[in-house]
Amino acid sequence: MNIAQDIREILGSNEAFAGKADQLGDDDSLFDLGLDSFGSVQLMLALEERFNVEFPDELLNRKSFSSIRAISEAVSTLIRQEAA
């Protein structure tokens, strides 16, 4: 499973990143590039569905969705917790 690539695919369905999700760097600020609060909620729901996880309240913040790397780290943590 390539979490970062899956995140890029999900981001590609967001209007702000359509057609350019594959060109995003792992540390690029998604909010500076057009992600808004509505888009971050859509992103969260798509991530939960794709990875079969649920984001707890403590991860529902701007930092958790700020970049592909931040999202990857959050999702990886949630996957490990689900497996334990």
C-alpha positions as CSV (number, residue, x, y, z in Angstrom):
1,M,0.0,0.0,0.0
2,N,1.4,3.4,-1.0
3,I,-0.4,5.8,1.3
4,A,1.0,8.9,-0.3
5,Q,-0.1,7.8,-3.8
6,D,-3.6,7.0,-2.5
7,I,-3.7,10.5,-0.9
8,R,-2.7,12.0,-4.2
9,E,-5.5,10.1,-5.9
10,I,-8.0,11.3,-3.4
11,L,-6.7,14.9,-3.7
12,G,-7.1,14.6,-7.4
13,S,-10.9,14.4,-6.9
14,N,-10.8,17.8,-5.1
15,E,-11.5,20.7,-7.4
16,A,-8.5,22.6,-6.1
17,F,-6.1,19.9,-7.1
18,A,-7.7,18.3,-10.2
19,G,-5.1,17.5,-12.7
20,K,-2.2,18.5,-10.5
21,A,-2.3,16.2,-7.5
22,D,0.6,14.1,-8.9
23,Q,2.8,17.2,-9.0
24,L,2.4,18.0,-5.3
25,G,5.5,17.7,-3.1
26,D,5.1,15.7,0.1
27,D,5.6,18.9,2.2
28,D,3.7,21.4,0.0
29,S,1.1,23.3,2.0
30,L,-2.3,22.1,0.8
31,F,-4.0,25.0,2.3
32,D,-1.7,27.5,0.6
33,L,-2.5,25.7,-2.7
34,G,-6.3,25.9,-2.3
35,L,-7.6,23.4,0.2
36,D,-10.3,25.0,2.3
37,S,-12.3,23.8,5.3
38,F,-15.0,22.2,3.2
39,G,-12.4,20.4,1.1
40,S,-10.6,19.2,4.2
41,V,-13.8,17.6,5.4
42,Q,-14.3,15.9,2.1
43,L,-10.7,14.8,2.2
44,M,-11.1,13.4,5.7
45,L,-14.2,11.4,4.7
46,A,-12.5,10.0,1.6
47,L,-9.5,9.0,3.6
48,E,-11.6,7.3,6.2
49,E,-13.4,5.3,3.5
50,R,-10.2,4.4,1.6
51,F,-8.2,3.3,4.6
52,N,-11.1,2.1,6.8
53,V,-10.1,4.3,9.7
54,E,-11.8,7.0,11.7
55,F,-10.1,10.3,12.5
56,P,-10.4,11.0,16.3
57,D,-11.1,14.6,17.4
58,E,-7.5,15.2,18.3
59,L,-6.5,14.8,14.7
60,L,-9.2,17.0,13.3
61,N,-7.1,20.1,12.9
62,R,-5.3,22.1,10.2
63,K,-1.9,20.5,11.0
64,S,-3.1,17.0,10.3
65,F,-4.3,17.9,6.8
66,S,-1.6,20.5,6.0
67,S,0.5,18.4,3.6
68,I,0.6,14.9,2.0
69,R,3.3,14.0,4.6
70,A,1.2,15.1,7.5
71,I,-1.8,13.2,6.2
72,S,0.3,10.1,5.6
73,E,1.7,10.2,9.1
74,A,-1.8,10.5,10.6
75,V,-3.2,7.7,8.4
76,S,-0.3,5.5,9.2
77,T,-0.8,6.0,12.9
78,L,-4.5,5.2,12.6
79,I,-3.9,2.1,10.6
80,R,-1.4,0.8,13.2
81,Q,-3.9,1.6,15.9
82,E,-6.6,-0.3,14.1
83,A,-4.3,-3.3,13.6
84,A,-3.3,-3.4,17.3
